[in-house]
């Protein structure tokens, strides 16, 4: 009798597995060959492959199918490889794909749960995104330049004290972006290069900000139940407590000293005011905390990643560095000569920036969750289906970018960029959910490069070619040992 029960149970499981993994075949969508139970995620669970590598592998092998079905256990998912379909998902049919593809518990992990990148509710997303966008207008960005000059002086002193010494690009770039962020967003004096115990470097650095274990990342994209059952989080508890303490201290100081500043912190506080009084409850306090932490995370970790790679590319491409320096010197001779308009009317600088993002996008994948049934190319995509776009797979695809591994800013010249297929270049995403801070991040990277190249030549220190990407990070970053030297001109 027991044997018959076992046989029956196994038969039912086999039939269920066959039926569940036949979801995409029934919709006439190509499906990646599956494994029993796991679908296509066994190697992810075993940490033998990253999410980024898995999606790029699917894209490169099967891109001619335009839509590629795969499975996280028995949950059907979709990878899109056709630019026209991507346009529909990100823009045309945004209302059917308005949710992020990440599933997070905002109660357990409130900082990431309130990030404009991950918020699911459209009304809440619009409100939070609006608060960030209000601080990142062109007029606001122009006001940041004097503060950036102050950071530049501190940075130059640091370089002088480390003359002819190898400088680790990740360490260096992160401190630049931290000083920009704390000064422009929170009105806090920049001390990343001068104070080894500076609280932001100590409590919110690249090592301890993200507590994104393999399981927490896997759960947020592929197995939400795992995240809920074990209360997995992406931001460390220590970093969350630091931002809670920083926010309260900063708020108390401003209220007691009657200080008002035109910065992000003031925008966030004002957004929580009602009838002239700041609402003092946990929910609104956490909204301010999350706003501060998310701006800091988005503006430091991604900008420092791009800046690091630009330093490394310049070290290995002296001709490109020389050409950019010539353009910079044609505009100004010292940092004070550069205002917002001049920075953003330098064509070669923009070309270099665009090419660096093509090769080294901090986030190489996009994800959306279908919010209501929709038919695309005769395929019905059901509500709840997660859809992925392997952005970096496009960036490295020779069909769209010949010699894709070559650092070639000329791809983005006024003439050449006209031939780039739309929606094959997605470093910031696109559509309504495009990165809200991309203009700020662009300004930070550009002005940092201008300041450095005015005074220094960037040269190789060690084997930087072997030290580019760090495959273990949630964000794509340079390896911690990647270094350069700065030679005074």
C-alpha positions in Angstrom: 0.0 0.0 0.0 2.8 2.4 0.9 4.6 1.7 -2.3 1.4 2.5 -4.3 1.0 5.8 -2.4 4.6 6.7 -3.1 4.2 5.9 -6.8 1.0 7.9 -7.0 2.6 10.9 -5.3 5.6 10.8 -7.6 3.3 10.5 -10.6 1.3 13.5 -9.5 4.5 15.5 -8.9 5.8 14.5 -12.3 2.6 15.5 -14.0 2.5 18.8 -12.1 6.1 19.5 -13.0 5.4 18.7 -16.7 2.3 20.9 -16.7 3.9 23.9 -14.7 7.0 23.9 -16.9 4.8 23.8 -20.0 3.4 27.3 -19.3 5.3 29.1 -22.0 5.0 26.2 -24.5 1.2 26.5 -24.2 1.6 30.2 -25.1 3.9 29.4 -28.1 6.8 31.2 -26.4 10.3 29.7 -26.6 11.3 28.3 -23.2 14.8 27.6 -21.8 15.2 23.9 -21.1 14.2 23.2 -17.5 15.3 21.0 -14.7 12.9 19.0 -12.5 11.6 21.2 -9.6 14.2 24.0 -10.0 13.2 25.2 -13.4 16.2 27.3 -14.4 17.5 28.6 -11.0 19.5 25.7 -9.6 22.8 27.2 -10.5 21.7 30.5 -8.9 20.8 28.7 -5.7 24.2 27.0 -5.7 25.9 30.3 -6.3 27.6 29.0 -9.4 26.3 31.9 -11.4 25.1 35.4 -10.8 21.6 36.7 -11.8 23.4 39.1 -14.2 25.3 36.2 -15.9 22.2 34.0 -16.1 20.2 36.6 -17.9 23.0 37.5 -20.2 23.5 33.9 -21.0 19.8 33.4 -21.9 19.9 36.6 -24.0 23.0 35.7 -25.9 21.9 32.1 -26.7 18.3 32.7 -27.5 17.8 36.4 -28.4 16.3 35.6 -31.9 13.2 34.4 -30.1 12.5 38.0 -28.8 10.7 36.7 -25.8 12.3 33.9 -23.7 10.4 32.0 -21.1 12.1 30.6 -18.0 11.1 29.4 -14.6 12.0 30.1 -10.9 10.9 26.7 -9.6 7.3 26.7 -11.0 6.9 30.4 -11.4 7.0 31.5 -15.1 9.2 34.5 -16.0 10.1 36.2 -19.2 13.3 37.7 -20.6 12.7 40.2 -23.5 15.4 40.6 -26.1 13.6 42.7 -28.8 14.0 46.5 -28.6 10.5 47.2 -29.9 9.0 45.0 -27.1 11.2 46.6 -24.6 9.7 50.0 -25.7 6.3 48.7 -25.0 7.2 47.4 -21.6 9.0 50.5 -20.4 6.9 53.2 -22.1 4.0 52.4 -24.4 2.3 49.8 -22.0 3.8 51.3 -18.8 0.4 50.9 -17.0 0.7 47.2 -17.5 4.3 47.0 -16.2 4.4 49.8 -13.7 5.7 47.8 -10.8 9.3 47.0 -10.1 10.4 43.4 -10.4 11.8 43.4 -6.9 9.7 42.1 -4.0 10.7 43.6 -0.7 9.1 43.8 2.7 9.0 47.5 3.5 8.3 46.7 7.2 11.5 44.6 7.5 13.6 46.7 5.1 12.1 50.1 5.0 14.9 52.0 3.3 14.9 49.9 0.1 11.2 49.4 0.5 10.7 53.1 0.1 13.2 53.5 -2.8 11.7 55.0 -6.0 13.3 52.1 -7.8 11.4 49.5 -5.9 8.1 51.0 -4.7 5.1 49.2 -6.3 2.2 51.4 -5.5 1.9 54.0 -8.3 0.5 56.7 -6.0 3.3 56.2 -3.5 5.9 55.9 -6.2 4.8 59.3 -7.7 4.9 61.0 -4.3 8.4 59.7 -3.4 9.8 60.2 -6.9 8.4 63.8 -6.9 10.2 64.6 -3.6 13.5 63.5 -5.1 12.9 65.1 -8.4 12.1 68.5 -6.7 15.7 68.6 -5.4 17.2 67.5 -8.7 15.9 70.2 -11.1 18.3 72.0 -13.4 18.1 75.1 -11.2 18.9 73.1 -8.1 21.8 71.4 -9.8 23.3 74.7 -10.8 23.3 75.7 -7.1 25.5 72.7 -6.2 28.6 73.8 -8.2 30.1 76.1 -5.4 29.9 73.2 -3.0 31.6 70.9 -5.4 34.4 73.3 -5.7 34.8 73.1 -1.9 35.0 69.3 -2.2 37.6 69.6 -5.0 40.0 71.6 -2.7 39.8 68.8 -0.1 40.3 66.2 -2.8 43.4 68.0 -4.2 45.0 68.1 -0.7 44.5 64.4 -0.3 46.1 63.8 -3.7 49.1 66.0 -2.7 49.6 64.0 0.4 49.6 60.7 -1.6 51.9 62.0 -4.4 53.2 59.2 -6.6 51.4 56.6 -4.5 48.9 54.1 -5.9 45.3 55.2 -5.3 42.6 52.6 -5.1 39.9 53.9 -7.4 36.9 52.5 -5.5 38.1 54.0 -2.2 38.9 57.3 -3.9 35.8 57.6 -6.0 33.5 56.7 -3.1 34.9 59.4 -0.9 34.4 62.0 -3.7 30.8 61.1 -4.1 30.1 60.9 -0.4 31.4 64.4 0.2 29.3 65.7 -2.7 26.2 63.9 -1.3 26.5 64.9 2.4 27.1 68.5 1.5 24.5 69.0 -1.2 21.8 66.8 0.3 22.2 67.1 4.1 24.2 70.3 4.6 26.9 68.4 6.4 30.6 69.4 6.1 32.5 67.0 3.8 35.2 65.1 5.7 35.6 61.8 3.8 39.2 62.6 2.9 40.2 64.2 6.2 38.6 62.3 9.0 39.1 58.5 9.2 36.2 58.3 11.7 33.8 60.3 9.5 30.4 58.8 10.4 29.2 58.3 6.8 32.4 56.4 5.9 32.3 54.4 9.1 28.6 53.4 9.1 27.5 53.7 5.4 30.4 52.6 3.3 30.3 50.2 0.4 31.1 47.2 2.6 28.4 47.6 5.3 25.6 49.6 3.6 24.3 46.6 1.6 23.6 43.5 3.5 22.5 41.8 0.3 23.4 38.2 0.8 23.0 35.8 -2.0 19.7 34.6 -0.6 18.2 38.0 0.0 19.0 39.0 -3.6 17.6 35.8 -5.0 14.5 36.1 -2.9 13.8 39.6 -3.9 13.8 38.7 -7.6 12.9 35.0 -7.8 11.4 33.7 -4.6 9.6 36.4 -2.6 8.3 33.9 -0.1 11.8 33.2 1.0 12.3 36.9 1.8 9.1 37.0 3.8 9.6 33.8 5.7 13.1 34.7 6.8 12.8 38.5 6.9 15.7 39.0 4.5 16.9 42.5 3.9 19.2 44.3 1.5 20.2 47.2 3.7 22.0 46.3 6.9 20.3 47.0 10.2 23.4 49.0 11.4 23.2 51.3 8.4 19.4 51.8 8.9 20.0 52.7 12.6 22.8 55.2 11.5 20.5 57.0 9.2 17.7 57.1 11.8 20.1 58.7 14.2 21.6 61.1 11.6 18.2 62.2 10.5 17.0 62.9 14.1 20.1 64.8 15.0 20.1 66.9 11.9 16.4 67.7 12.3 16.8 68.7 16.0 19.7 70.9 15.1 17.9 72.7 12.3 14.8 73.2 14.4 16.6 74.5 17.5 18.9 76.7 15.5 16.1 77.8 13.1 18.2 76.8 10.1 16.7 76.5 6.7 18.7 75.3 3.7 17.9 74.6 0.1 18.8 71.0 0.1 17.2 67.5 -0.1 16.9 67.2 3.7 14.8 70.4 3.8 12.7 69.2 1.0 12.0 65.9 2.7 11.2 67.6 6.0 8.8 70.1 4.4 7.0 67.2 2.6 6.1 65.8 6.0 4.7 69.1 7.4 1.0 69.6 8.0 -0.5 72.9 9.0 2.9 74.3 9.8 4.0 71.5 12.1 6.2 68.5 11.5 4.2 65.3 12.1 6.1 63.3 14.7 5.2 59.7 14.1 7.2 56.7 13.1 5.9 56.5 9.6 6.7 60.0 8.6 10.1 60.0 10.4 11.0 56.8 8.5 9.9 58.5 5.2 12.6 61.2 5.9 15.1 58.6 6.9 14.5 56.5 3.8 14.6 59.6 1.6 18.0 60.5 3.0 19.4 57.0 2.8 18.1 56.3 -0.7 19.6 59.5 -2.1 22.9 58.7 -0.4 22.9 55.1 -1.7 21.8 55.9 -5.2 24.2 58.9 -5.5 27.3 57.4 -4.0 27.3 53.7 -4.9 26.3 54.1 -8.6 28.2 57.4 -9.2 31.4 56.1 -7.5 31.2 52.9 -9.6 31.0 54.9 -12.9 33.8 57.2 -11.8 36.0 54.3 -10.8 35.7 52.8 -14.3 36.4 56.1 -16.0 39.6 56.4 -14.1 40.6 52.9 -15.1 39.7 53.4 -18.7 41.7 56.7 -18.9 44.7 54.9 -17.4 44.5 52.3 -20.1 43.6 54.7 -23.0 46.0 57.6 -22.8 44.9 59.0 -26.2 41.3 59.3 -25.1 42.4 60.9 -21.9 44.6 63.4 -23.8 41.8 64.3 -26.2 39.4 64.9 -23.3 41.9 67.1 -21.4 42.3 69.2 -24.5 38.6 69.8 -24.6 38.5 70.6 -20.9 41.4 73.1 -21.3 39.7 74.8 -24.2 36.8 75.6 -21.9 38.7 76.6 -18.7 42.0 76.4 -16.9 40.9 76.0 -13.3 37.9 74.5 -11.5 36.3 77.9 -10.9 36.0 78.3 -14.7 33.3 75.6 -15.0 29.7 76.3 -14.4 26.7 74.0 -15.1 26.2 75.2 -18.7 29.9 74.7 -19.6 30.0 71.2 -18.1 27.0 70.2 -20.1 28.1 71.6 -23.5 31.3 69.5 -23.8 30.6 66.9 -26.5 33.6 64.7 -26.0 33.1 64.5 -22.3 29.5 63.3 -22.9 30.8 60.8 -25.4 33.3 59.4 -22.9 30.6 59.3 -20.2 28.2 57.4 -22.4 30.7 54.9 -23.5 31.8 54.2 -20.0 28.2 53.5 -19.0 27.8 51.2 -21.9 30.7 49.1 -20.8 30.3 49.5 -17.0 26.6 50.0 -16.2 26.3 49.9 -12.4 23.0 48.0 -12.8 23.1 45.7 -15.8 19.5 44.4 -15.7 16.0 45.9 -15.5 12.9 44.1 -14.1 9.2 44.8 -14.1 6.1 42.9 -12.8 3.1 42.7 -15.0 0.2 44.5 -13.2 -2.6 43.5 -15.5 -3.0 41.0 -18.3 -1.8 42.2 -21.7 -1.2 40.7 -25.1 2.1 41.5 -26.8 3.0 39.9 -30.2 0.1 37.5 -29.8 1.4 36.4 -26.4 -0.8 36.9 -23.4 1.4 38.0 -20.4 -0.5 37.4 -17.2 -0.7 39.6 -14.2 2.1 38.8 -11.8 4.6 37.7 -14.4 8.1 39.1 -13.9 9.7 40.4 -17.0 13.5 41.0 -17.2 15.7 43.0 -19.6 19.4 42.2 -19.7 20.6 45.7 -20.5 24.3 44.9 -20.4 23.7 42.0 -22.8 22.6 44.6 -25.4 25.6 46.9 -24.5 28.0 44.0 -25.3 26.2 42.7 -28.3 28.3 43.1 -31.5 25.0 43.3 -33.5 24.5 46.7 -32.0 28.0 47.7 -30.9 30.9 46.4 -33.1 34.0 45.4 -31.1 31.8 45.7 -28.0 34.7 45.3 -25.5 36.6 48.2 -26.9 36.4 51.5 -25.1 35.4 53.8 -28.0 33.7 57.1 -27.2 33.3 57.8 -30.9 30.3 55.4 -30.9 28.4 58.3 -29.3 29.5 61.1 -31.6 26.6 63.2 -33.0 26.8 61.3 -36.3 27.4 57.8 -35.0 24.8 57.8 -32.2 22.1 58.4 -34.7 22.6 54.8 -35.9 22.3 53.3 -32.4 19.1 51.2 -32.2 16.7 52.7 -29.7 16.3 50.7 -26.4 19.6 48.9 -26.8 21.3 51.5 -24.6 19.7 51.4 -21.1 22.2 52.4 -18.4 19.5 54.4 -16.5 16.5 52.4 -17.7 13.9 54.3 -19.6 10.3 55.5 -19.5 8.5 56.9 -16.4 10.7 54.7 -14.1 14.0 56.0 -15.5 16.5 56.7 -12.8 15.3 59.9 -11.1 18.9 60.9 -10.1 20.6 60.4 -13.5 21.2 64.1 -14.0 22.8 64.5 -10.6 24.9 61.4 -11.1 26.0 62.6 -14.5 27.0 66.0 -13.1 29.0 64.4 -10.2 31.0 62.2 -12.5 31.7 64.8 -15.1 32.8 67.5 -12.7 35.1 65.0 -10.9 36.8 64.1 -14.1 37.2 67.7 -15.1 38.8 68.6 -11.8 41.2 65.7 -12.0 42.2 66.1 -15.6 42.9 69.8 -15.2 45.8 69.0 -12.8 46.7 65.4 -13.2 47.5 62.6 -15.7 45.9 59.3 -14.8 48.3 56.4 -15.3 48.2 52.6 -14.7 49.2 51.2 -11.4 49.5 47.5 -11.5 47.4 45.3 -13.8 44.2 47.4 -14.0 42.9 45.4 -17.0 42.6 42.3 -14.7 40.9 44.4 -12.0 37.9 45.8 -13.6 34.6 44.2 -12.5 33.8 42.9 -9.1 31.4 40.0 -9.8 30.3 39.7 -6.1 28.6 43.0 -5.7 24.9 43.8 -6.1 26.0 46.8 -8.1 28.7 46.4 -10.7 31.8 48.0 -9.2 35.5 48.0 -9.8 37.5 45.4 -7.8 38.8 46.8 -4.5 42.4 46.3 -5.5 42.1 48.3 -8.8 44.5 51.2 -8.6 45.8 54.2 -10.5 48.5 56.8 -10.1 47.9 60.5 -10.5 50.9 62.4 -12.0 50.9 66.2 -11.7 50.9 68.0 -15.0 
